Structure formats: structure tokens, C-alpha cells
Amino acid sequence: MDRLQETIAKIKKLDSSLMKQVQARLDSLTKPRGSLGKLEELAKQIVSITANLNPRIEKKAIIVMTADHGVVEEGISAYPREVTPQMVYNFLNGGAAINVLARHIGAEVLIVDVGVAADFQEHQSLMLEKIDYGTKNMVKGPAMTDEQAVKSLEVGIEAAEKLIKKGYDIIATGDMGIGNTTASSAIAAVICRTDVEFVTGYGTGIDDRCLENKINVIKKAISVNKPDAADGIDVLSKVGGFEIGGIAGIILGCASGRTPVVIDGFISGAGALISAAISPDSANYMIASHCSAEKGHRIVLDRLGLKPLFYFDMRLGEGTGAAIGINIVEASVKILSEMATFSQAGISEKNE
């Protein structure tokens, strides 16, 4: 808990004066004012986050948090729990979608076992931080203890801090864990104070009958556990997942280290909700890469006050949307640093 509190204490509000300086720079570039839209807004956000008027995005990383969920006992997923460790091996072998997209943008992929129901050998791309072999079935009681919830947050903080100390300029969140859309929907329903039906989708591709069961399971879990929507740790411990806590920790660690964090889809959105509940200022350091096809994600982003960079109907997770998001952020920074000004290019400015 000490490490968590120390991290929270380091998270500061963004300096709005820096945005004004960046705006002046953007307005001097060889383009009509505001013509690059979201790219200009991103550039201002990156400067404010890093407190650097000339930021660079060179070292990039995607952290994929992995864990299992006891609630799979309730038949809420189209896939068995064994898929979680199988996919971890796929990540480590470089064969998953996130590996392809990471190579495409020149990013490293770090896998963190925070609660998979299987053991792994050491690997250079794997952090072994297992808290337990999956969460408990949240229909029957809390998914984890308060101590485990804090530990999952601290694992995420540690992962982010390690990369920041190694000089990484931007970090993205990813996930893997069969059953995690169920936990994420529960978190979203509680923190967004909305009906379970509005934030619960088909996940890995379940049918309508399974979706109805999934909704009922989430409702029962919330009724049994009565999580406090104002207490992020309480929500995480009662209806969350270890990897969701890890994602929240990544965000907190990035915010405390003044490093931009690109969040992926619905699962990362649930982690972002937990992070913002614990430290509201952490939301200022988040960049929403995309809006997932998972129906609850839009509600989550609205709650966080975030606008996604794109809509590609993606719902894979792993950090795939966030990888594309990093590429867009990098483009925004290059616009700021590499475009010529009207004066430099010898081009006349707009008539006043």
C-alpha cells in the first residue's frame, strides 16, 4: 500500500501554460491554423504530460497484463480457461496480432503474468508476478482480497516504472484473460452507474443465450458483493481481475512518471476506470486509442472524458488498438518537431 500511495502522491495536474506555448508553435507552422485537428491536440497533450516542449517518441512499449478469472465456471465465455496460457506462449513466440503490430510500429512487447492459472518458465519478454492462479468466482464472493487488489496495482506500477527508467517514451496497455469482459462489464456497470445490459457485450463471440447468462451472472456478482462505486480498490477486489488491476497500475505508474499512456479497448478501459477512481488526475495522462466494438466501451470512455483516435470495429484486446494509437501519437509529435514554420519556409502567412 505504501508504494501505491507514493505513486498517487506524485501524480500532478497538467500545466496548461505549456499548451499555450505549443499552440503558438503549431499556429506558426506551414498550414492553416487548426487544420491538423486531433494531431494538434495530441501534440499539446504530449507536451503537457512530459513537460517537454520538444518531446520525442522513440522507445515504445506495450505491456500485456495476463490473468485468469474464476467466473468462467459460470459458462460466460466461448473459450476455455486453457486459452489464456496458450496465448501467453503465442505472445512469447511472436505469433499474435499484438506482436505483428508491435513490430510494425517498432515497439517492444512485455508480457506480465499477474494471475494466470498455469506456470511459465522465465523468458526475457515475461515478468513473473503471479498473485494467484486466477481470481475467485465473483458470483460466490469477492474476486480477490483487498491486499491482492493493491498488489495487482503495484505490479502494474512496477512494470511501468521499469520501462520509464529504461528510457521508454510512451507505454500502451494490453490484456489477455479468458472471462475478462465479464469482470470489465461489472466494473463499468458499477463505476459508470449504469445498467449491466448497457455495458455487456458478446466478448469472444458468445451467442445470445450465453449473453443472457453473462448479464445475469454480472448482476448476481454485483448484488452479492455490493462494490462501492467511489472506491476503486473495493470495486477491483470484488468484481475485477488481476490483469485489470495491473492495467490500472500501469496508468498510475505512467502518470506519476509523466509518461503518456495509450489505453487499448474495453478491458483497458475498465482498468482506466479503476485508475481514475483512485486518482482522478491520472485520466489526464491517458490517450484513448480506439472505441471497441464491445458495446460498453463508449460508455466507459464518456465516463473518463476521453475521445478515441479511431473507430475500426476492433475487439481483440492484447493492446492491438493501442499499438495503432502509438503510431498516431508519434505522428503528432513529428508534426510539432519537424514541420517548418512560415518564416523558415519563406511562405506568406494568412492575411489579417
Secondary structure by P-SEA (a helix, b strand, c coil): caaaaaaaaacccccaaaaaaaaaaaaacccccccaaaaaaaaaaaaaaaccccccccbbbbbbbbbccccccccccccccaaaaaaaaaaaacccaaaaaaaaabbbbbbbcccccccccccccccccccccccccccccccccaaaaaaaaaaaaaaaaaaaaacccbbbbbbcccaaaaaaaaaaaacccccccccccccccccaaaaaaaaaaaaaaaaacccccccaaaaaaccccaaaaaaaaaaaaaaaacbbbbbbcaaaaaaaaaaaaacccccccccccccccccaaaaaaaaaccccccccccccccaaaaaaaaaaaaaaaaaacccccccccccccccc
